[in-house]
Amino acid sequence: PVPNQLLDHLRLFSAQVVEAKEKMQRRLGLLDGGLRKLEVCGSHIADLEAELTICALKVDDVAAQCDDFRDDIKAMVSQMKDEKATEAAETQRAQELQAALALQEQQCE
């Protein structure tokens, strides 16, 4: 025969073991839930990294377009300067020819 006090201690210990097991199972459930959330976050981070890579490529593309546009503007400015110089030279030549023609007309009179 087992004394009642020992049985009471065994029952108490058994109840504590069951309670501890339930706590552990709840904690494991929380850990599993946390792990799933971390996996989802990791997936979102990977998606964001992919989007950032695409954005970086787009930025590089826009920067290259800006460089091309700047080069085009420089070429147009250079061409306009050349045209202005040519026009100035032609105007100078026309004035010289007019002066020479006027001088010849005076000499012919």
C-alpha positions in Angstrom: 0.0 0.0 0.0 1.2 3.5 -1.0 0.7 6.2 1.6 -1.9 8.8 0.7 0.7 11.6 1.0 2.9 10.0 -1.6 -0.1 9.5 -3.9 -1.0 13.2 -3.4 2.6 14.2 -4.3 2.5 12.0 -7.4 -0.8 13.4 -8.5 0.5 17.0 -8.0 3.7 16.1 -9.9 1.7 14.5 -12.7 -0.5 17.6 -12.9 2.6 19.9 -13.0 4.1 17.7 -15.8 0.8 18.0 -17.8 0.8 21.8 -17.3 4.4 22.1 -18.3 3.7 20.0 -21.4 0.8 22.2 -22.4 2.9 25.4 -21.9 5.7 23.9 -24.0 3.2 23.0 -26.7 1.8 26.6 -26.7 5.3 28.0 -26.9 6.1 25.6 -29.8 2.9 26.8 -31.5 4.0 30.4 -31.0 7.5 29.6 -32.3 6.0 27.9 -35.4 3.8 30.9 -36.0 6.7 33.2 -35.6 8.8 31.1 -37.9 6.1 31.2 -40.6 5.9 35.0 -40.2 9.7 35.2 -40.6 9.5 33.1 -43.7 6.8 35.4 -45.2 9.0 38.5 -44.2 11.9 36.8 -45.9 9.9 36.4 -49.1 8.7 40.0 -48.9 12.4 41.1 -48.5 13.4 39.1 -51.6 10.5 40.7 -53.6 11.6 44.2 -52.4 15.3 43.4 -53.4 14.1 42.4 -56.9 12.1 45.6 -57.2 15.0 47.7 -56.0 17.2 46.0 -58.6 14.7 46.9 -61.3 14.5 50.4 -60.0 18.3 50.7 -60.0 18.3 49.5 -63.7 15.7 52.1 -64.6 17.7 54.8 -62.8 20.8 53.8 -64.8 18.8 53.9 -68.0 17.4 57.4 -67.2 20.9 58.6 -66.4 22.2 57.3 -69.7 19.3 59.0 -71.5 20.1 62.2 -69.7 23.8 61.9 -70.8 22.6 61.4 -74.4 20.3 64.4 -74.1 23.1 66.6 -72.7 25.4 65.5 -75.6 22.6 66.3 -78.1 22.2 69.7 -76.6 25.9 70.4 -76.7 26.0 69.4 -80.3 23.1 71.6 -81.2 24.7 74.6 -79.3 27.9 74.0 -81.2 26.0 73.8 -84.5 24.2 77.0 -83.7 27.5 78.8 -82.9 28.9 77.6 -86.2 25.8 78.8 -88.1 26.0 82.1 -86.3 29.7 82.5 -87.2 28.9 81.5 -90.8 26.1 84.0 -90.9 28.3 86.8 -89.5 31.0 86.0 -92.1 28.4 86.1 -94.9 27.0 89.4 -93.6 30.5 90.8 -93.5 31.2 89.6 -97.0 27.9 91.0 -98.3 28.7 94.4 -96.7 32.1 94.3 -98.3 30.6 93.5 -101.7 28.0 96.3 -101.3 30.8 98.8 -100.4 32.9 97.6 -103.5 29.8 97.9 -105.7 29.0 101.4 -104.4 32.6 102.4 -105.0 32.5 101.0 -108.6 29.2 102.8 -109.2 30.8 106.1 -108.0 33.8 105.5 -110.3 31.5 104.8 -113.3 29.7 108.1 -112.8 
